Amino acid sequence: MFIANFKQTNSPYKADKNNNMPYTASVFAGELNGQAIINGTIFKKNLSTVAYYLCTNKNGRTEIISEISVGELRIVAEQLGLRY
């Protein structure tokens, strides 16, 4: 598990069929092996670049469990034993 916010990326990825570039995770706490990537169209419809999310990355697929407020970041990280 990890806590991250997401930023739109340009390369080395390609745009999806709606011409939206994917978003990659910038990890605040926890560990991520590899990269966490979210489809650009899905991200734009449901998520925000100013929010933090509790996530998992299983079998190369990133799943967002919940949005976390800025005030909860350290508390959630400590409760889950995530290093930041």
N, CA, C and O atoms as a CHARMM CRD file, in Angstrom:
* protein
*
  336
    1    1 MET  N      0.83100  -1.18400   0.00000 PROA 1      0.00000
    2    1 MET  CA     0.00000   0.00000   0.00000 PROA 1      0.00000
    3    1 MET  C      0.87100   1.24200   0.00000 PROA 1      0.00000
    4    1 MET  O      1.98800   1.24100   0.51800 PROA 1      0.00000
    5    2 PHE  N      0.34600   2.29000  -0.58400 PROA 2      0.00000
    6    2 PHE  CA     1.07100   3.55400  -0.59600 PROA 2      0.00000
    7    2 PHE  C      0.08100   4.70700  -0.70000 PROA 2      0.00000
    8    2 PHE  O     -1.06500   4.53600  -1.11700 PROA 2      0.00000
    9    3 ILE  N      0.55800   5.88600  -0.30800 PROA 3      0.00000
   10    3 ILE  CA    -0.21800   7.12100  -0.42800 PROA 3      0.00000
   11    3 ILE  C      0.48500   7.97000  -1.47900 PROA 3      0.00000
   12    3 ILE  O      1.70000   8.16200  -1.42500 PROA 3      0.00000
   13    4 ALA  N     -0.28900   8.47500  -2.43400 PROA 4      0.00000
   14    4 ALA  CA     0.31600   9.23400  -3.52600 PROA 4      0.00000
   15    4 ALA  C     -0.65200  10.27300  -4.06600 PROA 4      0.00000
   16    4 ALA  O     -1.86200  10.20100  -3.85100 PROA 4      0.00000
   17    5 ASN  N     -0.08400  11.24000  -4.77200 PROA 5      0.00000
   18    5 ASN  CA    -0.89200  12.08700  -5.63300 PROA 5      0.00000
   19    5 ASN  C     -0.40800  11.79600  -7.06000 PROA 5      0.00000
   20    5 ASN  O      0.63000  11.16000  -7.24800 PROA 5      0.00000
   21    6 PHE  N     -1.14000  12.24800  -8.03100 PROA 6      0.00000
   22    6 PHE  CA    -0.84200  11.87800  -9.41400 PROA 6      0.00000
   23    6 PHE  C     -0.61700  13.10700 -10.27300 PROA 6      0.00000
   24    6 PHE  O     -1.25100  14.14600 -10.08800 PROA 6      0.00000
   25    7 LYS  N      0.31100  12.96000 -11.22600 PROA 7      0.00000
   26    7 LYS  CA     0.62600  14.03600 -12.17200 PROA 7      0.00000
   27    7 LYS  C      0.54400  13.47800 -13.58200 PROA 7      0.00000
   28    7 LYS  O      0.90500  12.33000 -13.84000 PROA 7      0.00000
   29    8 GLN  N      0.05900  14.32100 -14.48900 PROA 8      0.00000
   30    8 GLN  CA    -0.00700  13.89300 -15.88500 PROA 8      0.00000
   31    8 GLN  C      1.40400  13.81600 -16.44600 PROA 8      0.00000
   32    8 GLN  O      2.25400  14.65600 -16.15000 PROA 8      0.00000
   33    9 THR  N      1.63400  12.80900 -17.25000 PROA 9      0.00000
   34    9 THR  CA     2.95200  12.59200 -17.82400 PROA 9      0.00000
   35    9 THR  C      2.90500  12.70700 -19.33700 PROA 9      0.00000
   36    9 THR  O      1.84000  12.59800 -19.94500 PROA 9      0.00000
   37   10 ASN  N      4.05100  12.92400 -19.93400 PROA 10     0.00000
   38   10 ASN  CA     4.11200  13.01400 -21.38900 PROA 10     0.00000
   39   10 ASN  C      4.78000  11.79600 -21.99700 PROA 10     0.00000
   40   10 ASN  O      4.15300  11.07300 -22.77100 PROA 10     0.00000
   41   11 SER  N      6.02100  11.55700 -21.66800 PROA 11     0.00000
   42   11 SER  CA     6.70800  10.42900 -22.27800 PROA 11     0.00000
   43   11 SER  C      7.19700   9.50300 -21.18900 PROA 11     0.00000
   44   11 SER  O      7.37700   9.96300 -20.06100 PROA 11     0.00000
   45   12 PRO  N      7.41600   8.26900 -21.44200 PROA 12     0.00000
   46   12 PRO  CA     7.43000   7.57400 -22.73800 PROA 12     0.00000
   47   12 PRO  C      6.07700   7.00300 -23.12900 PROA 12     0.00000
   48   12 PRO  O      6.00800   6.13700 -24.00100 PROA 12     0.00000
   49   13 TYR  N      5.01000   7.46300 -22.51200 PROA 13     0.00000
   50   13 TYR  CA     3.68200   6.90500 -22.73400 PROA 13     0.00000
   51   13 TYR  C      2.96500   7.58000 -23.88800 PROA 13     0.00000
   52   13 TYR  O      3.35600   8.65300 -24.34600 PROA 13     0.00000
   53   14 LYS  N      1.90600   6.92600 -24.34700 PROA 14     0.00000
   54   14 LYS  CA     1.09000   7.47000 -25.43600 PROA 14     0.00000
   55   14 LYS  C     -0.29000   7.83200 -24.90300 PROA 14     0.00000
   56   14 LYS  O     -0.74500   7.29200 -23.89500 PROA 14     0.00000
   57   15 ALA  N     -0.93900   8.74800 -25.59300 PROA 15     0.00000
   58   15 ALA  CA    -2.29300   9.16400 -25.22500 PROA 15     0.00000
   59   15 ALA  C     -3.26700   8.01400 -25.46600 PROA 15     0.00000
   60   15 ALA  O     -3.03600   7.15500 -26.31700 PROA 15     0.00000
   61   16 ASP  N     -4.37600   8.01300 -24.69000 PROA 16     0.00000
   62   16 ASP  CA    -5.41100   7.00200 -24.90100 PROA 16     0.00000
   63   16 ASP  C     -6.28500   7.40400 -26.09100 PROA 16     0.00000
   64   16 ASP  O     -5.99800   8.38900 -26.77200 PROA 16     0.00000
   65   17 LYS  N     -7.34500   6.64100 -26.33400 PROA 17     0.00000
   66   17 LYS  CA    -8.18000   6.89600 -27.51700 PROA 17     0.00000
   67   17 LYS  C     -8.87600   8.25300 -27.47700 PROA 17     0.00000
   68   17 LYS  O     -9.33000   8.74000 -28.51200 PROA 17     0.00000
   69   18 ASN  N     -8.96700   8.87300 -26.29100 PROA 18     0.00000
   70   18 ASN  CA    -9.56300  10.20600 -26.15800 PROA 18     0.00000
   71   18 ASN  C     -8.50300  11.30300 -26.13600 PROA 18     0.00000
   72   18 ASN  O     -8.78600  12.45800 -25.82000 PROA 18     0.00000
   73   19 ASN  N     -7.27800  10.91300 -26.47800 PROA 19     0.00000
   74   19 ASN  CA    -6.13500  11.82000 -26.55400 PROA 19     0.00000
   75   19 ASN  C     -5.72700  12.38600 -25.18900 PROA 19     0.00000
   76   19 ASN  O     -5.19500  13.49300 -25.11000 PROA 19     0.00000
   77   20 ASN  N     -5.97700  11.62700 -24.11900 PROA 20     0.00000
   78   20 ASN  CA    -5.55700  12.03000 -22.77700 PROA 20     0.00000
   79   20 ASN  C     -4.33000  11.22600 -22.37100 PROA 20     0.00000
   80   20 ASN  O     -4.31100  10.00000 -22.48000 PROA 20     0.00000
   81   21 MET  N     -3.32100  11.92400 -21.90800 PROA 21     0.00000
   82   21 MET  CA    -2.10500  11.26300 -21.45000 PROA 21     0.00000
   83   21 MET  C     -2.34300  10.64500 -20.08000 PROA 21     0.00000
   84   21 MET  O     -3.18500  11.12600 -19.32100 PROA 21     0.00000
   85   22 PRO  N     -1.60300   9.57000 -19.75300 PROA 22     0.00000
   86   22 PRO  CA    -1.78700   8.92600 -18.45000 PROA 22     0.00000
   87   22 PRO  C     -1.23000   9.77000 -17.30700 PROA 22     0.00000
   88   22 PRO  O     -0.51300  10.74600 -17.52400 PROA 22     0.00000
   89   23 TYR  N     -1.58000   9.36700 -16.08700 PROA 23     0.00000
   90   23 TYR  CA    -1.11100  10.00600 -14.86800 PROA 23     0.00000
   91   23 TYR  C     -0.26600   9.00600 -14.09100 PROA 23     0.00000
   92   23 TYR  O     -0.60900   7.82700 -14.00100 PROA 23     0.00000
   93   24 THR  N      0.84200   9.48700 -13.52900 PROA 24     0.00000
   94   24 THR  CA     1.72000   8.61700 -12.74700 PROA 24     0.00000
   95   24 THR  C      1.76200   9.09300 -11.30000 PROA 24     0.00000
   96   24 THR  O      1.56100  10.27200 -11.00900 PROA 24     0.00000
   97   25 ALA  N      2.02700   8.14500 -10.40100 PROA 25     0.00000
   98   25 ALA  CA     2.01600   8.43300  -8.97300 PROA 25     0.00000
   99   25 ALA  C      3.30300   9.08600  -8.50600 PROA 25     0.00000
  100   25 ALA  O      4.39800   8.74300  -8.95200 PROA 25     0.00000
  101   26 SER  N      3.14200  10.03600  -7.59700 PROA 26     0.00000
  102   26 SER  CA     4.24800  10.60600  -6.85200 PROA 26     0.00000
  103   26 SER  C      3.99800  10.18100  -5.40100 PROA 26     0.00000
  104   26 SER  O      3.10300  10.71100  -4.74300 PROA 26     0.00000
  105   27 VAL  N      4.78800   9.22400  -4.90600 PROA 27     0.00000
  106   27 VAL  CA     4.51900   8.57100  -3.62300 PROA 27     0.00000
  107   27 VAL  C      4.88700   9.46900  -2.44500 PROA 27     0.00000
  108   27 VAL  O      5.99400  10.00200  -2.37700 PROA 27     0.00000
  109   28 PHE  N      3.94000   9.62900  -1.51500 PROA 28     0.00000
  110   28 PHE  CA     4.16100  10.38400  -0.28600 PROA 28     0.00000
  111   28 PHE  C      4.61300   9.44800   0.83800 PROA 28     0.00000
  112   28 PHE  O      5.51900   9.78200   1.60100 PROA 28     0.00000
  113   29 ALA  N      3.98300   8.28400   0.93700 PROA 29     0.00000
  114   29 ALA  CA     4.30800   7.32000   1.99400 PROA 29     0.00000
  115   29 ALA  C      4.08300   5.91000   1.47600 PROA 29     0.00000
  116   29 ALA  O      3.26400   5.67700   0.58800 PROA 29     0.00000
  117   30 GLY  N      4.82800   4.97500   2.05000 PROA 30     0.00000
  118   30 GLY  CA     4.72400   3.59300   1.62400 PROA 30     0.00000
  119   30 GLY  C      5.73200   3.28500   0.53700 PROA 30     0.00000
  120   30 GLY  O      6.61100   4.09200   0.23500 PROA 30     0.00000
  121   31 GLU  N      5.59300   2.12200  -0.03600 PROA 31     0.00000
  122   31 GLU  CA     6.53100   1.70000  -1.07700 PROA 31     0.00000
  123   31 GLU  C      5.77800   1.24600  -2.30500 PROA 31     0.00000
  124   31 GLU  O      4.71500   0.63100  -2.22400 PROA 31     0.00000
  125   32 LEU  N      6.35600   1.56500  -3.43500 PROA 32     0.00000
  126   32 LEU  CA     5.79800   1.17800  -4.71900 PROA 32     0.00000
  127   32 LEU  C      6.90700   0.55300  -5.53700 PROA 32     0.00000
  128   32 LEU  O      7.92100   1.19500  -5.81100 PROA 32     0.00000
  129   33 ASN  N      6.72200  -0.68500  -5.92400 PROA 33     0.00000
  130   33 ASN  CA     7.68200  -1.34000  -6.80600 PROA 33     0.00000
  131   33 ASN  C      7.22000  -1.10200  -8.23500 PROA 33     0.00000
  132   33 ASN  O      6.12400  -1.50900  -8.61700 PROA 33     0.00000
  133   34 GLY  N      8.05500  -0.44700  -9.01400 PROA 34     0.00000
  134   34 GLY  CA     7.65800  -0.09600 -10.37500 PROA 34     0.00000
  135   34 GLY  C      6.96300   1.24500 -10.38900 PROA 34     0.00000
  136   34 GLY  O      7.27800   2.13000  -9.59300 PROA 34     0.00000
  137   35 GLN  N      6.00900   1.39000 -11.30600 PROA 35     0.00000
  138   35 GLN  CA     5.27400   2.64400 -11.42800 PROA 35     0.00000
  139   35 GLN  C      3.78100   2.41200 -11.28200 PROA 35     0.00000
  140   35 GLN  O      3.27000   1.34400 -11.61900 PROA 35     0.00000
  141   36 ALA  N      3.09400   3.41400 -10.78000 PROA 36     0.00000
  142   36 ALA  CA     1.63500   3.39200 -10.71100 PROA 36     0.00000
  143   36 ALA  C      1.12800   4.33500 -11.78500 PROA 36     0.00000
  144   36 ALA  O      1.41900   5.53100 -11.76900 PROA 36     0.00000
  145   37 ILE  N      0.36900   3.78500 -12.71200 PROA 37     0.00000
  146   37 ILE  CA    -0.11400   4.56300 -13.85500 PROA 37     0.00000
  147   37 ILE  C     -1.63000   4.43800 -13.93000 PROA 37     0.00000
  148   37 ILE  O     -2.18100   3.34600 -13.79700 PROA 37     0.00000
  149   38 ILE  N     -2.30100   5.57500 -14.14500 PROA 38     0.00000
  150   38 ILE  CA    -3.75600   5.60700 -14.29100 PROA 38     0.00000
  151   38 ILE  C     -4.08400   6.16600 -15.66900 PROA 38     0.00000
  152   38 ILE  O     -3.48000   7.14800 -16.10200 PROA 38     0.00000
  153   39 ASN  N     -5.02400   5.55600 -16.34900 PROA 39     0.00000
  154   39 ASN  CA    -5.47900   6.02200 -17.65500 PROA 39     0.00000
  155   39 ASN  C     -5.93500   7.47600 -17.57000 PROA 39     0.00000
  156   39 ASN  O     -6.61800   7.85500 -16.61900 PROA 39     0.00000
  157   40 GLY  N     -5.56400   8.28700 -18.54900 PROA 40     0.00000
  158   40 GLY  CA    -5.86200   9.71500 -18.53500 PROA 40     0.00000
  159   40 GLY  C     -7.33800  10.05200 -18.52700 PROA 40     0.00000
  160   40 GLY  O     -7.75800  10.95000 -17.79800 PROA 40     0.00000
  161   41 THR  N     -8.13800   9.35200 -19.32200 PROA 41     0.00000
  162   41 THR  CA    -9.57000   9.63700 -19.37700 PROA 41     0.00000
  163   41 THR  C    -10.24400   9.27800 -18.06400 PROA 41     0.00000
  164   41 THR  O    -11.06300  10.04600 -17.56100 PROA 41     0.00000
  165   42 ILE  N     -9.91300   8.12300 -17.50100 PROA 42     0.00000
  166   42 ILE  CA   -10.49000   7.71500 -16.21600 PROA 42     0.00000
  167   42 ILE  C    -10.09500   8.70500 -15.13000 PROA 42     0.00000
  168   42 ILE  O    -10.92100   9.08300 -14.30000 PROA 42     0.00000
  169   43 PHE  N     -8.82600   9.12900 -15.13300 PROA 43     0.00000
  170   43 PHE  CA    -8.36400  10.07000 -14.11700 PROA 43     0.00000
  171   43 PHE  C     -9.13300  11.38000 -14.20800 PROA 43     0.00000
  172   43 PHE  O     -9.61700  11.88100 -13.19300 PROA 43     0.00000
  173   44 LYS  N     -9.25300  11.93600 -15.39800 PROA 44     0.00000
  174   44 LYS  CA    -9.92100  13.22900 -15.55500 PROA 44     0.00000
  175   44 LYS  C    -11.39000  13.19200 -15.15500 PROA 44     0.00000
  176   44 LYS  O    -11.93100  14.19900 -14.69800 PROA 44     0.00000
  177   45 LYS  N    -12.03800  12.04900 -15.32100 PROA 45     0.00000
  178   45 LYS  CA   -13.45900  11.93400 -14.97900 PROA 45     0.00000
  179   45 LYS  C    -13.68800  11.79300 -13.47800 PROA 45     0.00000
  180   45 LYS  O    -14.71100  12.25200 -12.96900 PROA 45     0.00000
  181   46 ASN  N    -12.75500  11.16600 -12.76100 PROA 46     0.00000
  182   46 ASN  CA   -13.02600  10.77300 -11.38600 PROA 46     0.00000
  183   46 ASN  C    -12.07000  11.29400 -10.32200 PROA 46     0.00000
  184   46 ASN  O    -12.40300  11.25800  -9.13800 PROA 46     0.00000
  185   47 LEU  N    -10.89600  11.77700 -10.70600 PROA 47     0.00000
  186   47 LEU  CA    -9.85000  12.07900  -9.72200 PROA 47     0.00000
  187   47 LEU  C     -9.30100  13.47900  -9.90300 PROA 47     0.00000
  188   47 LEU  O     -9.63300  14.17000 -10.86600 PROA 47     0.00000
  189   48 SER  N     -8.44800  13.89900  -8.95600 PROA 48     0.00000
  190   48 SER  CA    -7.89800  15.25100  -8.96600 PROA 48     0.00000
  191   48 SER  C     -6.39500  15.22400  -8.71200 PROA 48     0.00000
  192   48 SER  O     -5.90900  14.41000  -7.92700 PROA 48     0.00000
  193   49 THR  N     -5.66800  16.10500  -9.37100 PROA 49     0.00000
  194   49 THR  CA    -4.21500  16.18100  -9.17800 PROA 49     0.00000
  195   49 THR  C     -3.83600  16.85300  -7.86400 PROA 49     0.00000
  196   49 THR  O     -2.67400  16.78400  -7.46400 PROA 49     0.00000
  197   50 VAL  N     -4.77100  17.49800  -7.18500 PROA 50     0.00000
  198   50 VAL  CA    -4.45700  18.15100  -5.91300 PROA 50     0.00000
  199   50 VAL  C     -4.79600  17.28200  -4.70900 PROA 50     0.00000
  200   50 VAL  O     -4.56900  17.69000  -3.57000 PROA 50     0.00000
  201   51 ALA  N     -5.33800  16.08700  -4.94600 PROA 51     0.00000
  202   51 ALA  CA    -5.72000  15.18800  -3.86100 PROA 51     0.00000
  203   51 ALA  C     -4.66600  14.10300  -3.65200 PROA 51     0.00000
  204   51 ALA  O     -3.86000  13.81900  -4.53800 PROA 51     0.00000
  205   52 TYR  N     -4.69200  13.50800  -2.47100 PROA 52     0.00000
  206   52 TYR  CA    -3.85000  12.34600  -2.16000 PROA 52     0.00000
  207   52 TYR  C     -4.75500  11.12500  -2.05300 PROA 52     0.00000
  208   52 TYR  O     -5.90400  11.22000  -1.62200 PROA 52     0.00000
  209   53 TYR  N     -4.21400   9.97400  -2.45500 PROA 53     0.00000
  210   53 TYR  CA    -4.99900   8.74200  -2.48800 PROA 53     0.00000
  211   53 TYR  C     -4.25600   7.59300  -1.82700 PROA 53     0.00000
  212   53 TYR  O     -3.03900   7.46600  -1.96000 PROA 53     0.00000
  213   54 LEU  N     -5.00200   6.75600  -1.11300 PROA 54     0.00000
  214   54 LEU  CA    -4.47600   5.50100  -0.59300 PROA 54     0.00000
  215   54 LEU  C     -4.63800   4.49000  -1.71900 PROA 54     0.00000
  216   54 LEU  O     -5.73700   4.30200  -2.24000 PROA 54     0.00000
  217   55 CYS  N     -3.53400   3.83600  -2.09500 PROA 55     0.00000
  218   55 CYS  CA    -3.52500   2.97500  -3.27700 PROA 55     0.00000
  219   55 CYS  C     -2.86300   1.62900  -3.02000 PROA 55     0.00000
  220   55 CYS  O     -2.10800   1.45700  -2.06300 PROA 55     0.00000
  221   56 THR  N     -3.16300   0.69200  -3.89300 PROA 56     0.00000
  222   56 THR  CA    -2.43200  -0.57300  -3.96600 PROA 56     0.00000
  223   56 THR  C     -1.99200  -0.74800  -5.40500 PROA 56     0.00000
  224   56 THR  O     -2.54300  -0.13300  -6.31800 PROA 56     0.00000
  225   57 ASN  N     -1.00900  -1.58100  -5.59400 PROA 57     0.00000
  226   57 ASN  CA    -0.54200  -1.88200  -6.94100 PROA 57     0.00000
  227   57 ASN  C     -0.34600  -3.38900  -7.00600 PROA 57     0.00000
  228   57 ASN  O      0.68500  -3.90800  -6.58000 PROA 57     0.00000
  229   58 LYS  N     -1.34500  -4.09000  -7.54300 PROA 58     0.00000
  230   58 LYS  CA    -1.31500  -5.54800  -7.61800 PROA 58     0.00000
  231   58 LYS  C     -1.21800  -5.98900  -9.06500 PROA 58     0.00000
  232   58 LYS  O     -1.99300  -5.56200  -9.92000 PROA 58     0.00000
  233   59 ASN  N     -0.25400  -6.84900  -9.31700 PROA 59     0.00000
  234   59 ASN  CA    -0.07200  -7.39900 -10.66200 PROA 59     0.00000
  235   59 ASN  C      0.05000  -6.29500 -11.71100 PROA 59     0.00000
  236   59 ASN  O     -0.45300  -6.43300 -12.82500 PROA 59     0.00000
  237   60 GLY  N      0.71600  -5.20700 -11.35300 PROA 60     0.00000
  238   60 GLY  CA     0.91700  -4.10900 -12.29000 PROA 60     0.00000
  239   60 GLY  C     -0.29700  -3.22400 -12.49400 PROA 60     0.00000
  240   60 GLY  O     -0.27500  -2.34200 -13.35300 PROA 60     0.00000
  241   61 ARG  N     -1.34900  -3.43700 -11.73000 PROA 61     0.00000
  242   61 ARG  CA    -2.56400  -2.63300 -11.86000 PROA 61     0.00000
  243   61 ARG  C     -2.74300  -1.77900 -10.60800 PROA 61     0.00000
  244   61 ARG  O     -2.78300  -2.30000  -9.49300 PROA 61     0.00000
  245   62 THR  N     -2.84900  -0.48200 -10.79600 PROA 62     0.00000
  246   62 THR  CA    -3.01600   0.44100  -9.68100 PROA 62     0.00000
  247   62 THR  C     -4.49000   0.56100  -9.32000 PROA 62     0.00000
  248   62 THR  O     -5.33400   0.80100 -10.18300 PROA 62     0.00000
  249   63 GLU  N     -4.78900   0.39300  -8.04700 PROA 63     0.00000
  250   63 GLU  CA    -6.15000   0.55700  -7.55700 PROA 63     0.00000
  251   63 GLU  C     -6.16300   1.64300  -6.49200 PROA 63     0.00000
  252   63 GLU  O     -5.36400   1.61300  -5.55600 PROA 63     0.00000
  253   64 ILE  N     -7.06600   2.59700  -6.63600 PROA 64     0.00000
  254   64 ILE  CA    -7.21700   3.64900  -5.64300 PROA 64     0.00000
  255   64 ILE  C     -8.29500   3.20800  -4.66200 PROA 64     0.00000
  256   64 ILE  O     -9.43200   2.93200  -5.04400 PROA 64     0.00000
  257   65 ILE  N     -7.91300   3.14700  -3.39000 PROA 65     0.00000
  258   65 ILE  CA    -8.82400   2.68600  -2.35000 PROA 65     0.00000
  259   65 ILE  C     -9.67900   3.83200  -1.83100 PROA 65     0.00000
  260   65 ILE  O    -10.89300   3.70100  -1.67700 PROA 65     0.00000
  261   66 SER  N     -9.01200   4.97700  -1.56100 PROA 66     0.00000
  262   66 SER  CA    -9.73200   6.09000  -0.96500 PROA 66     0.00000
  263   66 SER  C     -8.94500   7.38600  -1.12200 PROA 66     0.00000
  264   66 SER  O     -7.71600   7.37300  -1.18800 PROA 66     0.00000
  265   67 GLU  N     -9.66000   8.49900  -1.18200 PROA 67     0.00000
  266   67 GLU  CA    -9.01300   9.80600  -1.14300 PROA 67     0.00000
  267   67 GLU  C     -8.69200  10.12200   0.31200 PROA 67     0.00000
  268   67 GLU  O     -9.45500   9.77600   1.21400 PROA 67     0.00000
  269   68 ILE  N     -7.55900  10.78000   0.53500 PROA 68     0.00000
  270   68 ILE  CA    -7.12600  11.14100   1.87800 PROA 68     0.00000
  271   68 ILE  C     -6.92000  12.65500   1.92600 PROA 68     0.00000
  272   68 ILE  O     -6.25100  13.22700   1.06500 PROA 68     0.00000
  273   69 SER  N     -7.49800  13.29200   2.93200 PROA 69     0.00000
  274   69 SER  CA    -7.31600  14.74200   3.06500 PROA 69     0.00000
  275   69 SER  C     -5.89100  15.04600   3.52800 PROA 69     0.00000
  276   69 SER  O     -5.21800  14.18800   4.09900 PROA 69     0.00000
  277   70 VAL  N     -5.44900  16.25500   3.28000 PROA 70     0.00000
  278   70 VAL  CA    -4.10200  16.66400   3.67500 PROA 70     0.00000
  279   70 VAL  C     -3.91800  16.52700   5.18100 PROA 70     0.00000
  280   70 VAL  O     -2.84200  16.14300   5.63900 PROA 70     0.00000
  281   71 GLY  N     -4.94300  16.83200   5.94900 PROA 71     0.00000
  282   71 GLY  CA    -4.87300  16.71800   7.40000 PROA 71     0.00000
  283   71 GLY  C     -4.73000  15.28600   7.89400 PROA 71     0.00000
  284   71 GLY  O     -4.25400  15.05700   9.00600 PROA 71     0.00000
  285   72 GLU  N     -5.14100  14.32000   7.07300 PROA 72     0.00000
  286   72 GLU  CA    -5.07900  12.90900   7.45100 PROA 72     0.00000
  287   72 GLU  C     -3.81600  12.19400   6.97300 PROA 72     0.00000
  288   72 GLU  O     -3.57400  11.05000   7.35800 PROA 72     0.00000
  289   73 LEU  N     -3.01100  12.84900   6.14400 PROA 73     0.00000
  290   73 LEU  CA    -1.86600  12.18200   5.51500 PROA 73     0.00000
  291   73 LEU  C     -0.96200  11.45800   6.50300 PROA 73     0.00000
  292   73 LEU  O     -0.76900  10.24600   6.40700 PROA 73     0.00000
  293   74 ARG  N     -0.41700  12.19500   7.43900 PROA 74     0.00000
  294   74 ARG  CA     0.51900  11.58700   8.39600 PROA 74     0.00000
  295   74 ARG  C     -0.16600  10.57800   9.31000 PROA 74     0.00000
  296   74 ARG  O      0.41500   9.54300   9.63700 PROA 74     0.00000
  297   75 ILE  N     -1.39100  10.86900   9.72300 PROA 75     0.00000
  298   75 ILE  CA    -2.11600   9.95600  10.60800 PROA 75     0.00000
  299   75 ILE  C     -2.33700   8.60900   9.92000 PROA 75     0.00000
  300   75 ILE  O     -2.05600   7.55900  10.49800 PROA 75     0.00000
  301   76 VAL  N     -2.84000   8.64100   8.68700 PROA 76     0.00000
  302   76 VAL  CA    -3.08900   7.40200   7.94800 PROA 76     0.00000
  303   76 VAL  C     -1.78400   6.66800   7.68600 PROA 76     0.00000
  304   76 VAL  O     -1.71200   5.44800   7.83800 PROA 76     0.00000
  305   77 ALA  N     -0.74600   7.41000   7.29100 PROA 77     0.00000
  306   77 ALA  CA     0.55000   6.78700   7.02300 PROA 77     0.00000
  307   77 ALA  C      1.07700   6.08100   8.26700 PROA 77     0.00000
  308   77 ALA  O      1.56500   4.95400   8.18200 PROA 77     0.00000
  309   78 GLU  N      0.98300   6.72800   9.40600 PROA 78     0.00000
  310   78 GLU  CA     1.46700   6.13100  10.65500 PROA 78     0.00000
  311   78 GLU  C      0.61800   4.93500  11.06900 PROA 78     0.00000
  312   78 GLU  O      1.15600   3.92500  11.52200 PROA 78     0.00000
  313   79 GLN  N     -0.69900   5.03300  10.92100 PROA 79     0.00000
  314   79 GLN  CA    -1.57100   3.91900  11.28600 PROA 79     0.00000
  315   79 GLN  C     -1.30100   2.68500  10.42800 PROA 79     0.00000
  316   79 GLN  O     -1.40200   1.55500  10.90700 PROA 79     0.00000
  317   80 LEU  N     -0.96200   2.90200   9.17700 PROA 80     0.00000
  318   80 LEU  CA    -0.68400   1.78500   8.27200 PROA 80     0.00000
  319   80 LEU  C      0.77200   1.34300   8.32100 PROA 80     0.00000
  320   80 LEU  O      1.15000   0.35900   7.68500 PROA 80     0.00000
  321   81 GLY  N      1.58700   2.07100   9.07900 PROA 81     0.00000
  322   81 GLY  CA     3.00200   1.71700   9.16500 PROA 81     0.00000
  323   81 GLY  C      3.77900   2.06700   7.91200 PROA 81     0.00000
  324   81 GLY  O      4.79600   1.44200   7.60900 PROA 81     0.00000
  325   82 LEU  N      3.30500   3.05900   7.19000 PROA 82     0.00000
  326   82 LEU  CA     3.98100   3.46800   5.96400 PROA 82     0.00000
  327   82 LEU  C      5.04600   4.50200   6.27500 PROA 82     0.00000
  328   82 LEU  O      4.81600   5.42900   7.05100 PROA 82     0.00000
  329   83 ARG  N      6.20300   4.34200   5.67100 PROA 83     0.00000
  330   83 ARG  CA     7.28400   5.31300   5.87200 PROA 83     0.00000
  331   83 ARG  C      7.07900   6.49100   4.93800 PROA 83     0.00000
  332   83 ARG  O      6.67800   6.33000   3.78600 PROA 83     0.00000
  333   84 TYR  N      7.36800   7.69600   5.46500 PROA 84     0.00000
  334   84 TYR  CA     7.28400   8.90900   4.64400 PROA 84     0.00000
  335   84 TYR  C      8.47700   9.77000   4.84400 PROA 84     0.00000
  336   84 TYR  O      8.57900  10.83400   4.23400 PROA 84     0.00000
